[in-house]
Amino acid sequence: MSDHTTLRRGVLVTAEELAQMMSPMRTDLVVLDVRWSLAEPDGHRAYIAGHIPGAHFVDLARDLAGPPGPGGRHPLPDADDLQAAARRWGINNGDAVVVYDDSGGTAAARAWWLLRWGGLSDVRILDGGLRAWSRSGGILEDGSVAVAAGGVTLSPGHMPLTDAEGAADIARRGVLLDARDRDRYTGAREPVDPVAGHIPGARSAPTIENLHEDQTFLTDAEMREHFEQVGVRESDQVAVYCGSGVTAAHEVAALNSIGIDAALYPGSWSQWCADSDRPVATGLEPSGT
């Protein structure tokens, strides 16, 4: 395995490395297509049109989230439901799993986080996603893929998470990162949730800033510099939120790639702002205006 991936502490895999893993296809390798975005939540049509050979489609809203409600727009799924989905994808205990999308891993990271939370240790995000696969000469296949059911056993609790009260506490004692676009953080624009702004004390760290223009992750050195500029130190207690807990998982992955553990606040802004008793800050400063 390359130095690039070794330095990423098991978070990422390159397109070239994935191709090597697939030639011939390992029986203990599962590839998952997790295409989703706020603008185009139905990634299945794109999957049918062309995907990495053997990849199984994962429906983010159905498989990687529970029903919207008090827990936010994309609360964590029930652990039994996640296990049933993972078995449907053909995952067995000890399998290696690679997840990808066409948006730099911003959706696929949700699957990465959940499977790691469920106890799988060998789960990686395809660095650069589908674009990197095609750029490296990888072929695509169309249609759907039938896989034999797996027998994986998942148990929750293997990744740190926090709730609204915990996020507020970390904002005071450690570093709470807001992974949404900066104009949503400041409150200048809020296209999804009923209230604009951010959790008081949170620092703006848009997920998109973890990536190069070609949708690959920043190098280790670049990533360290980026988070240092945001104010993250290795000794800090760190938590991340976004709009509904999806792209925040990407930020957790980025931090993990440089050896910094961070808790995910799954409810994120969609849960926080639903309670009118919770304070809201606006502007560029963490404390708001």
Rosetta blueprint (number, residue, H / E / L):
1 M L
2 S L
3 D H
4 H H
5 T H
6 T H
7 L H
8 R L
9 R L
10 G L
11 V L
12 L E
13 V E
14 T L
15 A H
16 E H
17 E H
18 L H
19 A H
20 Q H
21 M H
22 M E
23 S L
24 P L
25 M E
26 R L
27 T L
28 D L
29 L E
30 V E
31 V E
32 L E
33 D E
34 V L
35 R L
36 W L
37 S L
38 L L
39 A L
40 E L
41 P L
42 D L
43 G L
44 H H
45 R H
46 A H
47 Y H
48 I H
49 A H
50 G L
51 H E
52 I L
53 P L
54 G L
55 A L
56 H E
57 F E
58 V L
59 D L
60 L H
61 A H
62 R H
63 D H
64 L L
65 A L
66 G L
67 P L
68 P L
69 G E
70 P L
71 G L
72 G E
73 R L
74 H L
75 P L
76 L L
77 P L
78 D L
79 A H
80 D H
81 D H
82 L H
83 Q H
84 A H
85 A H
86 A H
87 R H
88 R H
89 W L
90 G L
91 I L
92 N L
93 N L
94 G L
95 D L
96 A E
97 V E
98 V E
99 V E
100 Y E
101 D L
102 D L
103 S L
104 G L
105 G L
106 T L
107 A L
108 A H
109 A H
110 R H
111 A H
112 W H
113 W H
114 L H
115 L H
116 R H
117 W H
118 G L
119 G L
120 L L
121 S L
122 D L
123 V E
124 R E
125 I E
126 L E
127 D L
128 G L
129 G H
130 L H
131 R H
132 A H
133 W H
134 S H
135 R H
136 S L
137 G L
138 G L
139 I L
140 L L
141 E E
142 D L
143 G L
144 S L
145 V L
146 A L
147 V L
148 A L
149 A L
150 G L
151 G L
152 V L
153 T L
154 L L
155 S L
156 P L
157 G L
158 H L
159 M L
160 P L
161 L E
162 T L
163 D L
164 A H
165 E H
166 G H
167 A H
168 A H
169 D H
170 I H
171 A H
172 R H
173 R H
174 G L
175 V E
176 L E
177 L E
178 D E
179 A L
180 R L
181 D L
182 R H
183 D H
184 R H
185 Y H
186 T H
187 G L
188 A L
189 R L
190 E L
191 P L
192 V L
193 D L
194 P L
195 V L
196 A L
197 G L
198 H E
199 I L
200 P L
201 G L
202 A L
203 R E
204 S E
205 A L
206 P L
207 T H
208 I H
209 E H
210 N H
211 L E
212 H L
213 E L
214 D L
215 Q L
216 T L
217 F E
218 L L
219 T L
220 D H
221 A H
222 E H
223 M H
224 R H
225 E H
226 H H
227 F H
228 E H
229 Q H
230 V H
231 G L
232 V L
233 R L
234 E L
235 S L
236 D L
237 Q L
238 V E
239 A E
240 V E
241 Y E
242 C L
243 G L
244 S L
245 G L
246 V L
247 T H
248 A H
249 A H
250 H H
251 E H
252 V H
253 A H
254 A H
255 L H
256 N H
257 S H
258 I L
259 G L
260 I L
261 D L
262 A L
263 A E
264 L E
265 Y L
266 P L
267 G L
268 S H
269 W H
270 S H
271 Q H
272 W H
273 C L
274 A L
275 D L
276 S L
277 D L
278 R L
279 P L
280 V L
281 A E
282 T L
283 G L
284 L L
285 E L
286 P L
287 S L
288 G L
289 T L
